[in-house]
Amino acid sequence: MTPTSPDPLPFEPAQAVPGKRFASPFAVTTPPGAEGWESMYPYYALLSPERAEFEDGKFWFFDGMHNPEPLYPFDTIMTENWWVAVSQMSTRVWPIPLAGGIDHRIINGYLYISPNAVSDADEVAARAADFEIRAGHYYENWDEIYEQWVAKATDCIERLKGLHFAPLPHKEPESAVFSHRGLFSTYDLLTRYSELIHNMFEMGSYHFEMLNLGYGAYLTFREFCQAAFPGITDQTIASMVSGIDIMLFRPDDEVRALARLAVELGLTEQLLGTEDPEAALAAVAAQPEGGRWVEAFEQAKDPWFWFSTGAGYQHSDRAWMDDLRLPFTALRGYIKNLLDGQDIDRPLEAILAERVRVTDEYRTYLPTDADRESFDGLVELARKVFPFVENHNFYVEHWHHSMFWSKVRELGDVFVAHGFLDDREDIFYLHRNEIYSALYDLNIGWATGTEARGVTYWRPEVERRRRIRDVLKANPPQPALGVPPEYITEPLTVMLWGINQESVQEWLGSEDQDPNQLNGVAASAGRVTGRARVILDPEQLHEVEDGDILVCRITAPSWAPVFSRLAAAVSDVGGIMAHTAIVCREYGLPAVVGTGFATTTIKTGQLIEVDGGNGVVRVLEDVTA
């Protein structure tokens, strides 16, 4: 796991040149106190001198959407998982004509990624022929394959649910001896850990089985619209597929239903009387009608509260299941709105009406029956695949991954019980491959009766890594490194991260750029002026007040209950199909995403204007104020 000292580079690392390139990834220096950070990560995820010319010539951007903080060693399982899973779909399974895989590198603990493009005309043509056959099969049988996908994903979750970890017993129980099985606790501990890791990679493969095709269908529709309707905005195109009732809104819908039930049963005083969820539950349970509400609450929790407060890729993003404060904050807000006579439903009917209006209007602009037939087919396909593009997120990043982190914590308890670690959370400072060695060390100590080396080895190593990560966290990453690309064709990069030629040029900046204006993706229409609320950690969501403009790196779907209190939203990263963009459109909130620098430019309390129609955010009070 520990790399050797790097050889001298065969060139002088480049610094950023405005209008030409970003700083070389090799020019990024290690902050004092974080020396040796590379030892926390696998060799293949690091920059390497032997590939220096290649790596310096690529375009790398910081993946703040999935991993806004320095990676914990164990959490790299998520990034390494999709490094293979998403890339193989684009390169070896479909393959997508113009898009290759997505490279990863960890630099100062932060994840940078780089999409590969396919430009050779013969290769593009050959890939297109394969793609038409393979993707066509999925598109033609989408509903049936999606139904099969749900069954596979649910089965994977159920098997994960059945995995449990416990400390090795003082003595192997008689039942294990007299069953003549011949396999004992040490074997079970190792195989269950293997099952846990394999279960993660299994779900990771399901994650991208259909996702790239979902984005591909939308991109094809987008390209048709851009060619047929010059000047049409991404926002207008997105409005033609909006208004679909997706699973990611279901947890918020469950909270709304619980608010209505609380009003109906006369339990509002108990739920509004305290900010402590456990105290509120106890107060409700003591009421004559409380049992009915508590039963409804428990039914809603599983699975809908397996809802991560982040992207699901970091163990530190706790789920509603672990921390009830966010759903209870939303619950109290909905109860107050109901008592004030307000409507708490999402404006779904209005969004659907707008979808029909916009679609019908643009269809009339098409000159021929053939054009209209193509348009109809493409918009129908985009609407068909869109629910999967979002619904997969609940099954994978929320339900499965939140449960996965809870199982890793169970294993952390095993290491605590055997004296390897002081706290269950310390397990995340070990890479998954190191845990195999640590488990075998634990088994050796248990089997021989000799104290395992891990008892004295892992505590100081965890403390060393903790100190390093704290230093890295205090040194934010640059948004991009390397050489800007001539073109970007990888669908997730465009649709999810919002990376295109325009955003790259914005990051490079120019001498005449207005320091009080940020440009990004026009994600949801409307213009609003209000006070900024900068949120860098889900823990801060409880600080949001009515009328705030949310400014964040990226939102998570589980933040949806907060959106009913907002005037608008702004994010550092994201494209037209990022969750921030989708949620804002469904809630009718103005939004600008993919600004790059909103959280480092804007301060909480500043007066800002969000122009969601044009993708512009203006700071109306001086940034130094």
C-alpha positions in Angstrom: 0.0 0.0 0.0 2.9 2.4 0.6 4.4 3.7 -2.6 8.1 4.3 -3.1 9.6 7.8 -3.2 8.8 9.3 -6.6 11.7 9.7 -9.1 12.4 13.2 -10.5 10.0 14.2 -13.2 11.3 14.3 -16.8 9.9 17.9 -17.2 9.2 21.0 -15.2 5.5 20.9 -14.0 3.5 23.7 -15.6 1.7 26.3 -13.7 -1.7 27.6 -14.8 -1.7 29.9 -17.9 -4.9 31.9 -18.2 -6.7 31.0 -21.4 -4.4 28.1 -22.1 -4.2 25.5 -19.4 -4.6 24.8 -15.7 -1.8 24.0 -13.4 0.0 20.7 -13.8 -1.2 18.0 -11.4 2.5 17.5 -10.6 2.8 21.2 -9.5 0.3 20.6 -6.7 2.3 20.7 -3.5 1.7 18.7 -0.3 0.7 21.0 2.5 3.0 21.0 5.6 1.9 18.3 8.0 0.4 16.0 5.4 3.6 14.4 4.2 3.1 10.8 3.4 -0.6 11.1 2.5 0.0 8.8 -0.5 0.4 5.8 1.9 -3.3 5.9 2.6 -4.3 5.1 -1.0 -3.5 2.3 -3.5 -0.6 2.9 -5.9 -2.8 2.8 -9.0 -4.9 5.8 -7.9 -1.8 8.1 -7.6 0.1 10.2 -10.1 3.2 8.4 -11.3 6.5 9.7 -12.7 6.6 7.0 -15.4 3.3 8.3 -16.8 4.1 12.0 -16.1 3.9 13.2 -19.7 0.5 11.5 -20.3 -1.0 12.5 -16.9 0.2 16.1 -17.3 -1.4 16.4 -20.7 -4.9 15.3 -19.6 -7.7 17.4 -18.2 -8.6 16.6 -14.6 -11.5 18.1 -12.6 -12.2 17.8 -8.9 -15.2 15.4 -8.2 -16.7 17.5 -5.5 -20.1 16.1 -6.4 -19.4 12.6 -4.9 -16.4 13.3 -2.6 -16.2 16.9 -1.5 -13.6 16.1 1.2 -10.4 14.2 1.3 -11.1 10.5 0.9 -11.0 8.2 3.8 -8.9 5.1 2.8 -11.9 2.7 3.1 -14.2 5.1 1.3 -12.1 4.6 -1.8 -14.1 1.5 -2.4 -16.9 3.7 -3.8 -14.7 5.6 -6.2 -12.7 2.5 -7.3 -16.0 0.7 -7.8 -17.4 3.2 -10.3 -14.0 3.8 -11.9 -14.4 0.3 -13.3 -18.2 0.0 -13.5 -19.0 3.2 -15.3 -16.0 3.0 -17.6 -16.6 -0.6 -18.7 -20.1 0.2 -19.8 -18.9 3.0 -22.1 -15.9 1.1 -23.4 -16.5 -2.7 -23.3 -20.3 -3.3 -22.9 -22.2 -0.9 -25.2 -19.8 0.9 -26.3 -20.7 4.6 -26.5 -19.4 5.9 -29.9 -17.6 9.1 -28.8 -16.9 8.3 -25.1 -14.3 6.2 -23.4 -13.9 5.6 -19.7 -13.3 8.0 -16.9 -9.8 8.0 -15.3 -9.2 8.7 -11.6 -6.3 10.1 -9.6 -6.1 11.0 -5.9 -4.2 14.3 -5.4 -3.7 15.5 -1.8 -6.5 13.2 -0.8 -9.0 14.7 -3.2 -10.5 12.8 -6.1 -9.8 14.1 -9.6 -11.4 12.6 -12.7 -10.7 12.8 -16.4 -13.1 11.6 -19.2 -11.5 9.9 -22.2 -12.8 10.8 -25.7 -12.9 8.6 -28.8 -11.9 10.6 -31.9 -10.8 8.1 -34.6 -13.5 8.0 -37.3 -13.2 4.3 -38.0 -13.3 3.4 -34.3 -16.3 5.7 -33.8 -18.1 4.0 -36.7 -17.4 0.5 -35.4 -18.5 1.5 -31.9 -21.7 3.1 -33.2 -22.6 -0.2 -35.0 -22.2 -2.2 -31.7 -24.0 0.5 -29.7 -27.0 0.5 -32.0 -27.5 -3.3 -31.6 -26.7 -3.6 -27.9 -28.4 -0.3 -26.7 -31.2 -0.9 -29.1 -32.1 -4.1 -27.3 -32.2 -2.3 -24.0 -34.3 0.6 -25.3 -36.8 -1.7 -27.0 -37.2 -3.8 -23.9 -36.7 -1.1 -21.3 -39.7 -1.7 -19.0 -39.1 -5.4 -18.8 -35.3 -5.0 -18.2 -36.0 -2.3 -15.6 -38.4 -4.6 -13.8 -35.6 -7.3 -13.7 -33.2 -4.6 -12.5 -35.4 -3.8 -9.5 -35.5 -7.5 -8.6 -31.7 -7.8 -8.8 -31.1 -4.6 -6.8 -33.6 -5.6 -4.1 -32.1 -9.1 -3.8 -28.7 -7.6 -3.4 -29.9 -5.3 -0.6 -31.7 -8.2 1.2 -28.5 -10.3 1.1 -26.6 -7.3 2.5 -29.2 -6.9 5.2 -28.5 -10.6 6.3 -24.7 -10.0 6.8 -23.7 -9.6 10.4 -20.3 -9.3 12.2 -19.6 -10.2 15.8 -16.3 -10.5 17.9 -14.7 -14.0 17.9 -16.0 -16.0 20.9 -13.8 -16.9 23.9 -14.2 -20.5 22.9 -15.8 -22.0 19.8 -19.4 -23.0 20.8 -20.3 -26.7 21.1 -22.9 -26.3 18.3 -20.0 -25.6 15.9 -18.1 -28.7 17.1 -21.0 -31.2 17.1 -22.4 -30.1 13.7 -19.3 -31.6 12.1 -19.2 -28.6 9.7 -15.4 -28.3 10.0 -15.5 -24.6 9.5 -15.3 -22.2 12.5 -15.5 -18.5 13.5 -12.3 -17.4 11.8 -13.5 -18.7 8.5 -16.9 -17.1 8.9 -15.4 -13.7 9.7 -13.2 -13.7 6.6 -15.9 -15.0 4.3 -18.5 -12.6 5.5 -16.1 -9.7 4.9 -15.5 -11.0 1.4 -19.3 -11.2 0.9 -19.6 -7.6 2.1 -17.1 -6.4 -0.4 -18.4 -8.5 -3.2 -21.9 -7.3 -2.5 -20.7 -3.7 -2.8 -19.2 -4.4 -6.2 -22.2 -6.3 -7.3 -24.5 -3.3 -6.6 -21.9 -1.1 -8.3 -22.2 -3.1 -11.5 -26.0 -2.9 -11.4 -25.7 0.9 -10.8 -24.4 1.5 -14.3 -26.1 -1.3 -16.2 -28.7 1.1 -17.5 -27.5 4.5 -16.3 -25.2 5.4 -19.2 -28.1 4.5 -21.6 -30.4 6.7 -19.7 -28.1 9.7 -20.1 -27.4 8.6 -23.7 -31.1 8.7 -24.6 -31.4 12.2 -23.1 -28.2 13.4 -24.8 -29.6 12.2 -28.2 -32.8 14.1 -27.6 -30.8 17.1 -26.6 -28.7 17.0 -29.7 -31.8 16.7 -31.9 -33.3 19.7 -30.2 -30.2 21.8 -30.5 -30.0 21.1 -34.2 -33.7 21.6 -34.9 -34.2 24.6 -32.6 -31.0 26.8 -32.7 -30.6 28.7 -29.4 -32.9 26.4 -27.4 -31.7 26.2 -23.8 -30.9 23.1 -21.8 -33.5 24.2 -19.3 -36.2 24.2 -22.0 -35.2 20.8 -23.2 -35.2 19.4 -19.6 -38.7 20.8 -19.1 -40.0 18.4 -21.7 -39.1 15.5 -19.5 -39.8 17.0 -16.1 -42.8 16.2 -13.9 -42.2 12.5 -13.5 -42.9 11.1 -10.1 -39.6 9.5 -9.1 -38.6 7.5 -6.1 -36.2 10.2 -4.8 -39.2 12.3 -3.8 -40.9 9.4 -1.9 -39.1 10.0 1.4 -40.1 13.6 1.4 -43.7 12.5 0.4 -43.7 10.2 3.4 -42.8 13.1 5.7 -45.6 15.2 4.3 -48.0 12.3 4.9 -46.8 12.0 8.5 -47.4 15.8 8.9 -51.0 15.4 7.6 -51.6 12.5 9.9 -50.2 14.4 12.9 -52.7 17.3 12.2 -55.5 14.8 11.8 -54.8 13.0 15.0 -54.2 16.2 17.0 -50.5 15.5 17.7 -49.0 18.8 16.6 -48.3 20.1 20.0 -46.1 17.1 20.8 -44.2 17.2 17.5 -43.7 21.0 17.6 -42.8 21.2 21.3 -39.2 19.9 21.0 -36.4 19.7 18.5 -35.3 16.4 19.8 -36.8 13.6 17.6 -36.6 11.0 20.4 -38.3 13.3 22.9 -41.0 14.0 20.3 -41.6 10.3 19.6 -41.9 9.6 23.3 -44.4 12.5 23.7 -46.5 11.3 20.8 -46.4 7.7 22.0 -47.9 8.8 25.3 -51.0 10.2 23.6 -54.2 8.2 23.0 -53.8 8.4 19.2 -50.0 8.3 19.4 -49.7 4.6 18.7 -51.3 5.0 15.3 -48.9 7.8 14.3 -45.8 5.9 15.6 -46.9 2.8 13.6 -47.1 4.9 10.4 -43.7 6.5 11.2 -42.1 3.0 11.7 -43.6 1.8 8.4 -42.2 4.9 6.6 -38.7 4.5 8.0 -37.9 1.2 6.2 -36.9 1.7 3.5 -37.5 5.4 3.0 -35.3 6.6 5.8 -32.3 4.8 4.3 -31.7 8.2 2.7 -28.2 9.6 2.9 -27.6 13.3 3.7 -24.8 13.3 1.1 -24.1 11.5 -2.2 -23.9 8.1 -0.4 -20.2 7.8 -1.4 -18.8 8.8 2.0 -19.4 7.0 5.3 -19.6 10.3 7.0 -22.9 11.2 5.2 -25.3 9.7 7.7 -28.7 8.5 6.6 -32.0 9.7 8.0 -32.2 6.3 9.7 -29.1 7.2 11.8 -30.0 10.9 12.4 -33.7 11.9 12.5 -33.1 15.6 12.9 -33.4 16.5 9.2 -36.7 14.6 8.5 -38.1 15.9 11.8 -37.1 19.5 11.0 -39.0 19.1 7.7 -41.9 17.4 9.5 -42.3 20.4 11.9 -42.1 22.8 8.9 -44.9 20.9 7.1 -47.1 20.8 10.2 -46.7 24.6 10.6 -47.6 25.2 7.0 -50.7 22.9 7.3 -51.8 24.7 10.5 -51.4 28.0 8.6 -53.7 26.7 5.8 -50.9 26.3 3.2 -50.6 23.7 0.5 -47.5 21.5 1.1 -47.7 19.5 -2.1 -45.1 19.7 -4.8 -46.4 21.7 -7.9 -46.5 18.5 -10.0 -49.6 19.4 -12.0 -48.2 22.8 -13.0 -44.9 21.2 -14.0 -46.7 18.6 -16.1 -48.8 21.3 -17.7 -45.7 23.2 -18.6 -44.1 20.1 -20.0 -47.1 19.6 -22.3 -47.1 23.2 -23.4 -43.4 23.4 -24.2 -43.4 20.1 -26.0 -46.4 21.0 -28.1 -45.0 24.4 -28.9 -41.6 23.2 -30.2 -43.2 20.3 -32.1 -45.1 22.9 -34.2 -41.8 24.4 -35.2 -40.7 21.3 -37.0 -41.1 21.5 -40.8 -41.8 17.9 -41.9 -43.7 14.8 -40.7 -40.4 13.0 -40.6 -39.0 15.5 -38.2 -42.0 15.4 -36.0 -41.9 11.6 -36.0 -38.2 11.7 -34.9 -39.0 14.3 -32.2 -41.9 12.2 -30.9 -39.8 9.1 -30.6 -36.9 10.8 -28.9 -39.0 12.6 -26.3 -40.9 9.4 -25.6 -37.7 7.5 -25.0 -36.2 10.3 -22.9 -39.3 10.2 -20.7 -39.2 6.4 -20.5 -35.6 6.2 -19.3 -35.7 9.3 -17.1 -37.3 7.5 -14.0 -34.4 5.0 -13.9 -31.8 7.8 -14.1 -33.1 9.0 -10.8 -34.8 6.0 -9.2 -31.6 3.9 -9.3 -30.1 6.5 -7.0 -32.5 5.5 -4.2 -31.8 1.8 -4.5 -28.0 2.2 -4.9 -26.5 5.3 -3.2 -29.1 5.6 -0.5 -30.8 2.3 0.5 -27.9 0.0 -0.3 -24.9 2.3 0.4 -26.3 3.6 3.7 -26.8 0.0 4.9 -23.4 -0.9 3.6 -21.8 1.7 5.8 -23.7 0.4 8.8 -22.3 -3.1 8.2 -18.8 -1.7 8.0 -19.4 -0.1 11.4 -20.4 -3.5 12.8 -17.1 -4.8 11.6 -15.4 -1.8 13.3 -17.0 -3.0 16.5 -15.2 -6.3 16.1 -11.8 -4.6 15.8 -12.7 -2.5 18.9 -13.6 -5.6 20.9 -10.3 -7.2 20.0 -8.2 -4.1 20.9 -7.1 -3.1 17.3 -9.1 0.2 17.3 -10.5 2.6 19.9 -13.6 3.5 18.0 -15.8 1.8 15.4 -15.3 4.9 13.1 -11.6 4.3 13.0 -12.1 1.4 10.6 -12.5 3.9 7.8 -8.9 4.9 8.0 -8.0 1.4 6.7 -8.2 0.6 3.0 -10.4 -2.4 2.3 -7.4 -4.5 1.2 -5.7 -3.7 4.5 -8.7 -5.0 6.4 -8.1 -8.4 4.9 -4.7 -8.4 6.5 -5.9 -7.0 9.7 -8.6 -9.7 9.9 -6.1 -12.4 9.4 -3.9 -10.9 12.0 -6.9 -10.9 14.4 -7.6 -14.6 13.5 -3.9 -15.5 14.2 -4.0 -13.9 17.6 -7.3 -15.5 18.5 -6.1 -18.9 17.3 -2.7 -18.9 19.0 -3.5 -17.0 22.1 -0.7 -14.6 21.3 -1.5 -10.9 21.2 -2.0 -9.9 17.6 0.4 -7.3 16.2 -2.6 -5.2 15.2 -3.2 -4.3 18.9 -0.1 -2.2 18.9 0.1 -1.4 15.1 -3.2 0.1 14.1 -3.9 2.7 16.8 -0.8 4.9 16.0 -1.3 4.4 12.3 -4.9 5.5 12.5 -3.8 8.6 14.5 -1.2 9.4 11.9 -3.7 9.2 9.1 -6.2 11.2 11.0 -3.7 14.0 11.4 -2.8 13.9 7.7 -6.5 14.0 6.6 -7.2 16.9 8.9 -4.5 18.9 7.2 -5.7 18.0 3.7 -9.2 18.9 4.6 -8.0 22.4 5.6 -6.5 22.9 2.1 -9.3 22.9 -0.5 -8.5 21.6 -4.0 -8.3 23.5 -7.2 -11.4 22.9 -9.4 -9.3 21.7 -12.4 -5.8 20.7 -13.4 -4.0 19.9 -16.7 -4.9 20.7 -20.3 -8.4 21.8 -21.2 -10.0 19.4 -23.7 -10.9 20.3 -27.3 -14.2 18.6 -26.8 -16.1 16.6 -24.1 -18.3 13.7 -25.3 -18.6 11.5 -22.2 -22.3 11.7 -21.3 -22.1 11.6 -17.5 -19.4 14.4 -17.6 -21.7 16.6 -19.5 -25.1 15.8 -18.0 -24.2 15.1 -14.4 -21.1 17.2 -13.6 -22.0 19.9 -16.1 -18.5 20.0 -17.6 -18.3 21.5 -21.1 -16.1 23.9 -23.0 -18.0 26.9 -21.5 -17.5 25.8 -17.9 -13.9 25.0 -18.5 -13.3 28.5 -19.8 -15.1 30.0 -16.8 -12.8 28.2 -14.5 -9.7 29.4 -16.4 -11.1 32.9 -16.0 -10.2 36.1 -17.8 -8.8 39.5 -16.9 -12.1 41.3 -17.4 -14.1 38.8 -15.4 -16.5 40.4 -12.9 -15.4 39.2 -9.4 -19.0 39.6 -8.2 -20.6 37.5 -10.9 -20.6 33.7 -11.2 -21.7 31.9 -14.3 -23.0 28.3 -14.4 -25.6 26.0 -15.8 -29.1 27.5 -16.0 -30.8 24.6 -14.2 -34.2 26.0 -13.2 -35.9 29.2 -14.3 -36.7 32.2 -12.3 -34.9 35.3 -10.8 -34.7 35.8 -7.0 -32.9 38.1 -4.7 -32.2 37.0 -1.1 -29.7 36.2 1.6 -27.1 33.4 1.0 -26.9 30.4 3.3 -23.6 28.6 2.6 -23.8 25.0 3.5 -20.6 22.9 3.4 -21.8 20.1 5.6 -25.2 18.4 6.0 -25.0 19.1 9.7 -25.5 22.8 8.8 -28.9 22.1 7.1 -30.6 22.7 10.4 -29.5 26.4 10.1 -31.5 27.0 7.0 -34.2 29.7 7.4 -37.3 30.5 5.4 -36.3 32.5 2.3 -32.6 31.6 2.3 -30.8 31.1 -1.0 -28.9 27.8 -0.5 -25.2 27.9 -1.7 -23.5 24.6 -1.6 -21.0 22.3 -3.3 -23.8 20.0 -4.4 -27.1 19.0 -2.8 -28.2 15.5 -2.0 -31.8 14.2 -2.8 -32.4 13.8 0.9 -32.2 17.6 1.3 -35.5 17.8 -0.6 -37.5 18.7 2.6 -35.3 21.8 3.0 -36.3 23.0 -0.5 -39.7 24.0 0.7 -38.0 26.7 2.8 -35.7 28.1 0.1 -36.0 30.9 -2.4 -33.3 29.5 -4.7 -30.3 27.2 -4.9 -26.7 27.6 -6.2 -24.1 24.8 -6.4 -20.4 24.6 -7.2 -20.8 21.5 -9.4 -23.5 19.8 -11.4 -25.1 19.8 -14.8 -28.6 19.9 -16.2 -29.3 16.4 -14.9 -27.6 16.8 -11.5 -29.8 16.2 -8.5 -29.8 19.9 -7.5 -31.1 20.8 -11.0 -33.8 18.1 -11.0 -35.1 18.8 -7.5 -35.2 22.5 -8.1 -37.2 22.1 -11.3 -39.6 19.8 -9.6 -40.1 22.2 -6.7 -40.2 25.3 -9.0 -37.2 26.9 -7.5 -34.7 29.0 -9.5 -31.3 27.3 -9.6 -27.8 27.8 -11.1 -25.4 24.8 -10.8 -21.8 24.2 -11.9 -20.6 27.6 -10.9 -17.2 26.2 -9.7 -16.6 28.8 -7.0 -19.9 29.7 -5.3 -19.0 28.3 -1.8 -15.6 30.0 -1.9 -16.9 33.3 -3.3 -20.1 33.8 -1.4 -20.5 34.2 2.3 -23.6 33.4 4.5 -25.7 36.5 4.9 -24.7 38.3 1.7 -27.4 39.6 -0.6 -27.2 37.7 -3.9 -29.3 37.5 -7.0 -29.9 34.1 -8.7 -30.9 34.2 -12.4 -31.9 30.6 -13.1 -33.0 31.4 -16.6 -29.5 32.6 -17.7 -27.3 30.7 -15.3 -25.9 33.8 -13.6 -25.4 34.5 -9.9 -24.6 38.1 -8.8 -23.2 39.1 -5.4 -25.0 42.4 -4.6 -22.9 43.1 -1.6 -19.1 43.4 -2.0 -17.5 39.9 -1.5 -15.1 41.5 1.0 -17.9 43.0 3.1 
